[in-house]
Amino acid sequence: MLSHQTSAEAELSRVVVLGATGFIASQLVQSLRSSQIPCRPVGSAEVDLVRCDAAQKLRQIVQPTDSIVVLSALTPEKGRDRATFLKNVSMIDNLCAVVADTPCSHIVYISSDSVYDGRVSEIDEQCCCESNDMYALSHIVREKLLADACQSTKVDLAIIRPSAVYGAGDTHNSYGPNRFMRTALAEGKITLFGQGEEERDHLYIGDLCKLIQLCLLHRSSGVLNAVSGTTLSFREVARRITDAIGREVVLETAPRRMPIVHRRFNTSAIKMAFPHFFSTPFHAGVKAALAELIGNS
């Protein structure tokens, strides 16, 4: 659950965005600038958070009045092994060293819904965080490291755990809307694992950026699942994308690699924290993403 340090939207001094070249970060920077909120993107070319000199470089950037959004992470396609896990943890360990002696105003950490125990299908912010997956485990450890550092320095910390995020700028080509839209446009087909029975929550990138921005403006602290509240099977996702494209798209199937797992989210915390926030309906988000993909092709 979130608590707000300001009841009304406050004026932000500056937002430092770590991991600035990634899918979510690049969209967030664009959203902040559209709202005339000062921001300072920091990419790995400038500060590689894995390196031992990262803390020293970051100290030269961070100011006491800054809010920091943490989006630096090696995502699953980069590896789910021990080496990738340690790199992901090192990033946050270096950031914690900066927080310890160069406190900022506020930190918003973008985690993942993968932190929740995979055996739980009905999820809210109180559910147990437990996983044997190295990527999920890295987020659990990163959350705890940041929470400890922020508590010690009295820096407000918001942890946002998004469900699967989709949009035209996705760079990971993960299974689901992002991959389905690309293969439908480029190859005229969508490939489902099994019959595509698994049910998931899919969040439009613009909605995640809005929620991050709201957390910044209210200097929120606590935990929030960033979700749409609408659960769709992958087969239904494929069907809606096909309808939006408006031409024949072949649905193919491939052998299932994983057991069927459904994930549904309770949105009570979002409604309580931000009563005027409403997620983009899936058909509208897909339409916007497809228009951008077609326009960029």
N, C-alpha and C positions, 0 to 999 in steps of 0.2 A: 504494500500500500504506500501511496505517496502522501507527504505532507508538504505544504507550501510555506515558504518563508515570507512571501509577499502575496497578499490577497488579490491585488490587481496586477496586471502585467507591468513589470518594471522596465526601466530603460537599461539596456545592457551596455557596459563599457566596451568590451571586445570579446569575441568568441574565438578561441584557438581550436582549430579542427585538426586532430592528429589522424594521419592516414588519408590525407586529402585527395589522393588520386583514385581512391576506390569508388565502387558503385554508389554506395550510400553517401559517402563523404562528399563526392563531387556534386551530387544532387542537393545535399544539405547546404553546401557553400552557395550554390545558386539560389536556394530558397532564402537564406539569410540576407544575401545581397539584394534580392528582390524586395525584402522587407526593410531595407536600409539599416540592417544591423551590422556594425563593424565586425569583420572576421579576419582571421589570420590562418590561412591554410598551411599546414606543415606536412610535406610528403617525405617518403623515405629517402629520396635523393638529397634532401636537406638535412634531415635527422633520421638516421636508421636506428630505431629504438632497440634493436638487438645488440648493437655495438657497445663496447665499453665506454666510448666517449659520448654516448647519447645524452646522459644526464647533464654533462657539462654544456653541451650545445643547447639543450632545452632550457637550461637556466638563463641563457642569454636572450631567450624569446619570451618566456612567461613573466607576466607582471602581476602584482598583488590583486589587481581589480579584474583580472581575466576570468572568464568561464572557459573550461576546457571540455571539449567533446572527444571522447576516446573511441576511435574507429580503426586504429591500427591493429591488425591481426593477420596471421596466415590462415587462410580459409581452407576447408577440407580438401579441395582439389590439390593443394600444395603438400598434403600429407596428413595422415592421422597417426604418425609414428612418434616414438619417444623424442627424436631430434626436433620435430616440429613443435611438439608440446613444450619442450624446454625453451625454444625460441619465443613462443607466445608468452610464456611466463616471464622470461627475461625482459621483454618489452615493458611489462607492467612493473617489474621490480625496479627498472631504471626510472620509470615515471614516479614511483613511490619515493625514490631517493630525492627527486626534485621537490615533490610535495613536502617532504620532511623539512627542508630548509628554505624553500621558496614558495610559501603557501599562496594559493590562488583563491579566488572567491567561491568557485563552484565547479564541480566535476560531474559530467554526465557520461556514464560508461555504457556503451552499447554492447550488450552481451548476446545471448541466443536462447531460444526456447529449448535448445537441445540439452540444457542443464537439468531439465526435469527427468525424473525417473521414467524410463521408457515403458515401464509396466503400467503407468498411470495414464488413462485416456481422458479423464475429465480434469482439466488443469486450471488452478488459480495461483495467485502469488504466494499462497501458504504451502503449496505442495513441496514435497521433498526434492532437493537437488542431489541427484546421485546418478552416476553413469560410469561404465567401463570404457566408453569411447574417449580416446585421447583428446579429440577436439573439444568435446563437451567438458571434459575434465579440466582442460586448460582454462575455459571460461569460469568454471567454479572456483578454481584457485585464484585467477585474476580478480574476480569479484571480492574474494576474501582479503587478498593483499591490499586492494584499494580501500576497502572498508576499514581495515586496521589503520592504514596511513591517514585517511581522512578523519577518523575518530581522534587520532593522536594530535592532529593539527587543527581540529575543529573546522574542517572544510566540509561544506554540504555536498553529499554524494547522492545522485540519482542513478539507479541501475535499471536500464530498459532492456527487456528480453523480447525481441521481435520474433514473430512467427516467420514463415517463408515469405520473403519480400520479392515482389516482381516489378518489372519496369523495363523500358527500352534500353536503359544504360547498363544493365546487368553484364558483368564481365566473367561470371562463373559458369554460365550455361548449365545451371543445376536442374535436375529432374523436376518437372512441373511447368508452370506457365511460361517461364523464360525460355526453356528449351523448346517447349511445344510451339510457341509462336514463331521461333526462328526456323524450325524444321518444316512447319506448315507453309511458311512463306517461301523458303528456299527449295524444299524438296517435295512439297505437296503431301506430306505425311506426318503423322504423329505416332511415336512408338510408346506403348504402355507396358509396364511390367505386370505380368499376369493379366487380369482383366481391369486393372486400374481401380480396384475396390477401396484402397486406403483413403480415408477422409482426413483432410488437413485444412488448416486456416491459412489463407493467402492474403498478405497485406500489400496494398499499393504503395510504391516508394514515396509518393507525395504525402500519404498519410503518416508514414513514419517520420518524415521531415517535419510535419506539423506538430507531432507529439514531442519530438526533441525540442523544437522551438518553444513550445508551451512550457516544457520543463525548465528551459533556460529562463524564460520571462518570469516565471513564478519562483525561481530558485528552489525547485522541488528537491526533496530528499526521500529516499526509500526505494522501493522496487515496484516496477510496473511492467506488465506484459503488454507489448504493443501488438495488438491483434485486431482483426476485423470483426470477429464474433460470428462469422459465417463459415460453416464447415462444408466443404465440397469434396467429393471423391475425385481422383485424378481423371477418371473417365468423364465425369461431368465437366471438369475444367477443360478437357480436350474438346468436348462437344460445344461448349460456349465459345471457345476460340474459333472453332470451325464456323459456327454461326456468324461470328463477328467478321470473319474474313469474307464470307459470302460466296465461296466457291468450293468445289469438291476437294476435300482433304481426306486421305486414306488413313484409317486407324489401324495400326499394326500392333501385334503383341509380341513380347519377348519373355523368356522364362523369368520367373520371379527370383530375385536374388536374396530377398529378406522376407521374414514372416510378415503377415499383414498386421499393421498397427494403426489404430485410429487415434487422432489427437484433437480434442475439442477444448475450447477455452471459455471460461467465465469472464465476461467483460464488466463486471460490477465495479472493479477498481477504476477502470477508465471513466466510466460514467460518473463515479463519485469525484474523481480528481478533476475532470474536464467535462462538465455537463453539456457544454455546447459543441463538443467534438463529435462528429459523425464520420465513420469510415466511408470510403468510396465504394459503391456497389461494384461487385466483381466485373459485371459486363461493361460498366463505364471505365474502370481501370484498364481492362483489356483493350477497349476501343482506343483509349488515349495512347497506350503503349504501342499498339499496332500502327497507329497513325505516325508515331515518331519513328518506328522501325522502317516503315515504308518510305517516309520522307528522307531518312538517312541512307537509304540503299541506292 
